Amino acid sequence: MLRGRADLAAEPFVAGWAECGRPLVACRPPRGAPSAMIAAGLALPPQFGKKRLSVLLPPEAIIQIAPPPSLAEAAIDAPEPWRDTLDILIAVEPEAAVFGGLAWQHGTGLRYLADTSDVDLLFPHRSRVESLILLERVAAIADAAPMRLDGELIRDDGGAVQWRELFDGASEVLVKRMDGVGPMARTAFLS
């Protein structure tokens, strides 16, 4: 892939990324991308400009597929002032996962987080009642957290909505999917 992308070969860390066992993340393919290719991305650490790089890979180039790291796994790589809040979140939702800076820091061993960083969370949607209780709890934790809590509630079909948007009670929410983004009634998403 790098032989055909001289622009990426010159970026710090990129040439040895796979050899170091560092992950890429699945992402929405660009418009017009060949359907046989898999869209993936990587974010360089902030010290290298926090660039977001995207690539298209043939399926045979994928070594392993894994879900995002759990919050419980990644918390060890979080800044010390975050740890109590993350422990509370883990107790409230043991299946929470992370993406963004904490996931990159955990998966690469490189420094992605600063004191002003936020934490990006993925919460599973099980049922309307359970998710509404979860949103209330997360909002209460966010009010006392030393960092901003961002993230999404994600359904089994892969549709995801920003948790604050759901908590705020808008009648319509923006649902992100691998094949696009679009509006949906809040009640339909939570059903």
C-alpha positions in Angstrom: 0.0 0.0 0.0 2.8 2.4 0.9 4.5 1.9 -2.5 1.4 3.5 -4.1 1.1 6.2 -1.5 4.3 8.2 -1.3 2.4 10.9 0.6 2.0 8.4 3.5 5.4 6.8 3.3 7.0 10.1 4.4 4.8 10.4 7.5 6.4 9.7 10.9 5.7 6.1 12.2 3.7 5.1 9.1 6.3 2.9 7.5 6.8 0.7 10.6 3.2 0.9 11.8 2.2 -2.6 11.0 5.5 -4.1 12.0 5.1 -2.6 15.5 1.7 -4.3 15.7 -0.2 -1.0 15.8 -3.9 -0.9 14.8 -5.8 0.9 12.2 -9.5 1.7 12.6 -12.3 0.8 10.2 -13.9 3.8 8.8 -16.5 4.9 6.3 -15.2 4.4 2.8 -14.8 7.5 0.6 -17.4 8.0 -2.1 -16.5 6.0 -5.2 -14.1 3.7 -3.4 -14.0 0.2 -4.9 -16.4 -2.1 -2.9 -13.7 -4.8 -2.7 -11.4 -2.6 -0.7 -11.6 -1.9 3.1 -11.4 1.6 4.3 -9.2 2.1 7.4 -7.5 5.0 9.1 -4.9 6.0 11.6 -4.4 9.1 13.6 -0.9 10.2 14.2 0.0 11.4 17.8 -0.6 15.1 18.5 3.2 15.7 18.6 3.2 14.9 14.8 0.3 17.2 14.0 -2.6 14.9 14.9 -3.1 14.1 11.2 -5.8 11.7 10.3 -4.7 9.4 7.5 -6.9 7.1 5.5 -6.1 4.1 3.3 -7.9 1.5 1.3 -6.7 -2.1 1.8 -7.6 -5.4 0.0 -9.2 -7.8 2.5 -6.1 -10.1 2.4 -4.0 -7.3 3.9 -6.0 -7.4 7.1 -4.1 -9.4 9.7 -6.7 -9.3 12.5 -10.1 -7.8 13.2 -10.9 -6.8 16.8 -13.6 -4.7 18.5 -12.6 -1.4 20.1 -10.8 -1.9 23.4 -13.0 -2.1 26.4 -12.9 0.8 28.9 -11.7 -1.6 31.5 -8.7 -2.6 29.3 -7.8 0.9 28.2 -8.2 2.6 31.6 -4.7 1.6 32.6 -3.3 3.9 29.9 -5.5 6.9 30.9 -4.1 9.9 32.7 -4.1 9.5 36.5 -6.7 12.2 37.2 -9.2 10.3 35.0 -8.9 6.9 36.8 -11.6 7.4 39.5 -14.1 8.6 36.9 -13.3 5.7 34.6 -13.7 3.2 37.5 -17.1 4.6 38.1 -18.0 4.4 34.4 -16.8 0.7 34.3 -19.0 -0.1 37.4 -22.0 1.6 35.7 -21.4 -0.1 32.3 -18.8 -2.9 32.3 -19.2 -3.4 28.6 -18.3 0.2 27.7 -15.6 0.5 25.0 -13.4 3.4 23.9 -12.3 5.0 20.7 -10.4 8.2 20.0 -7.3 9.2 21.9 -7.6 6.7 24.7 -8.0 3.8 22.3 -5.0 5.0 20.2 -2.8 5.5 23.3 -3.8 2.0 24.6 -3.3 0.3 21.2 -0.1 1.9 20.2 1.8 2.8 23.3 2.3 6.3 21.9 1.2 9.5 23.7 -2.2 10.7 22.4 -3.7 12.3 25.5 -3.1 15.6 27.3 -4.7 17.1 30.4 -7.3 18.8 28.1 -8.3 15.7 26.2 -11.7 14.1 26.3 -12.6 10.5 26.5 -14.6 8.9 23.7 -16.9 6.1 24.9 -19.1 3.5 23.2 -22.0 2.2 25.2 -24.1 -0.7 24.1 -27.8 -0.2 23.6 -29.8 -3.0 25.1 -33.3 -1.7 25.5 -35.0 1.7 25.8 -35.4 1.5 29.6 -31.8 0.3 30.2 -30.4 3.0 27.8 -32.3 5.8 29.4 -31.1 4.8 32.9 -27.6 4.5 31.5 -27.8 8.0 30.0 -28.9 9.5 33.3 -26.0 7.9 35.1 -23.5 8.9 32.5 -24.8 12.5 32.6 -24.4 12.6 36.4 -20.8 11.2 36.1 -20.0 13.7 33.3 -21.0 16.6 35.6 -18.3 15.7 38.1 -15.7 14.3 35.7 -12.2 16.0 35.3 -12.5 15.5 31.5 -15.2 15.7 29.0 -17.2 12.5 28.4 -18.0 12.1 24.7 -19.1 9.1 22.9 -22.0 7.2 21.5 -24.7 4.7 22.3 -24.4 1.9 19.7 -27.1 -0.5 18.6 -26.6 -4.1 17.5 -27.1 -3.0 13.9 -24.1 -0.7 14.1 -26.2 2.6 14.2 -24.7 5.0 16.8 -25.9 8.3 18.3 -24.0 10.8 20.4 -25.0 10.1 24.0 -25.7 13.8 24.9 -28.0 14.1 21.9 -30.0 11.2 23.2 -29.9 12.5 26.8 -31.1 16.0 25.8 -34.3 14.4 24.4 -34.4 15.8 20.9 -37.2 14.2 18.9 -34.8 13.4 16.1 -31.2 12.3 16.3 -28.4 11.9 13.9 -27.5 8.2 13.4 -24.0 7.3 12.2 -23.4 4.1 10.2 -20.6 2.7 8.2 -22.6 3.4 5.0 -23.6 7.0 5.9 -25.2 9.4 8.4 -28.9 10.2 8.6 -31.7 11.4 10.9 -34.0 9.0 12.8 -36.7 9.6 15.4 -35.2 9.3 18.9 -37.9 6.8 19.9 -37.2 4.6 16.9 -33.5 4.6 17.7 -34.1 3.6 21.3 -36.7 0.9 20.5 
